[in-house]
Amino acid sequence: MEKFYRTVRTKFGVEKQQLKDELKEEVTEELRNDLGQEISYIEAQLKEYEQLVAEVNHLLSTMRKDRIKQRSEGGQVKMDSFEDDVQPLKSKLRKLEKSMQKRLDEQKAYS
């Protein structure tokens, strides 16, 4: 490696440290661009996940209130209505899972 730097210096008049700094700057910029896209994607997926978690928590809270209310009236919560309420959340979760799997597959293809 030292021979390479010596050859470059003699031919182009470039100092070793200057060459290292330029190479480091170029690599840093490339990584910043590549990782910036990944970070943006991950942040978007996290926001979607947080929204899904909030919806699930809201649904569970509502179900608890309904169950308490029905128990106080002497009835029982029916599981049929529970499945109907959960379907939109399951759909969103599947969509999120597919999106994340697709992104993971794309990353494996680039590697």
C-alpha positions in Angstrom: 0.0 0.0 0.0 2.9 2.3 0.8 4.3 1.7 -2.7 0.9 2.8 -4.2 0.9 6.0 -2.2 4.5 6.7 -3.1 3.7 6.2 -6.8 0.7 8.4 -6.7 2.7 11.1 -4.9 5.5 11.1 -7.4 3.2 11.0 -10.5 0.4 13.4 -9.3 2.0 15.3 -6.5 -0.7 14.3 -4.1 0.1 13.8 -0.4 -0.8 10.6 1.3 -3.0 12.4 3.9 -4.8 14.4 1.2 -5.5 11.2 -0.7 -6.8 9.5 2.4 -9.0 12.5 3.3 -10.5 12.6 -0.2 -11.2 8.9 -0.2 -12.7 9.0 3.3 -15.0 12.0 2.3 -16.2 10.2 -0.9 -17.0 6.9 1.0 -18.7 8.8 3.8 -20.9 10.6 1.3 -21.9 7.4 -0.4 -22.7 5.7 2.9 -24.7 8.7 4.0 -26.8 8.6 0.9 -27.4 4.8 1.0 -28.1 4.7 4.7 -30.2 7.8 4.6 -32.7 6.0 2.3 -32.7 3.0 4.7 -33.2 5.2 7.7 -36.1 6.9 6.1 -37.8 3.6 5.2 -37.3 2.3 8.7 -38.7 5.5 10.3 -41.8 5.2 8.0 -42.3 1.6 9.0 -41.9 2.4 12.7 -44.5 5.2 12.4 -46.9 2.7 10.7 -46.2 0.1 13.3 -46.8 2.7 16.1 -50.1 3.6 14.5 -51.1 -0.1 14.4 -50.2 -0.5 18.0 -52.2 2.5 19.0 -55.2 1.1 17.1 -54.8 -2.3 18.8 -54.6 -0.6 22.2 -57.7 1.4 21.5 -59.5 -1.7 20.3 -58.5 -3.6 23.5 -59.5 -0.7 25.7 -62.9 -0.5 24.0 -63.4 -4.3 24.3 -62.6 -4.2 28.0 -65.1 -1.4 28.5 -67.7 -3.4 26.6 -67.0 -6.6 28.5 -67.3 -4.8 31.9 -70.5 -3.2 30.7 -72.0 -6.5 29.5 -70.9 -8.3 32.6 -72.6 -5.7 34.7 -75.8 -6.3 32.6 -75.4 -10.1 33.0 -74.4 -10.8 29.4 -71.2 -12.3 28.0 -69.0 -10.8 25.3 -69.4 -12.7 22.0 -66.3 -13.8 20.2 -68.0 -13.3 16.8 -68.0 -9.5 17.2 -64.4 -9.6 18.3 -63.2 -11.3 15.1 -65.1 -8.7 13.0 -63.4 -5.9 14.9 -59.9 -7.4 14.6 -60.0 -8.1 10.8 -59.0 -4.5 9.7 -56.1 -4.7 12.1 -55.0 -8.1 10.9 -55.1 -6.8 7.4 -52.9 -3.8 8.2 -50.5 -6.0 10.1 -50.2 -8.4 7.1 -49.7 -5.5 4.7 -46.9 -4.1 7.0 -45.3 -7.6 7.3 -45.4 -8.0 3.4 -43.8 -4.6 3.0 -41.1 -5.3 5.4 -40.4 -8.7 3.9 -40.3 -7.2 0.4 -37.7 -4.7 1.6 -35.7 -7.4 3.3 -35.7 -9.5 0.1 -34.6 -6.5 -1.9 -31.7 -5.9 0.5 -30.6 -9.5 0.2 -30.7 -9.2 -3.6 -28.4 -6.2 -3.5 -26.0 -7.9 -1.1 
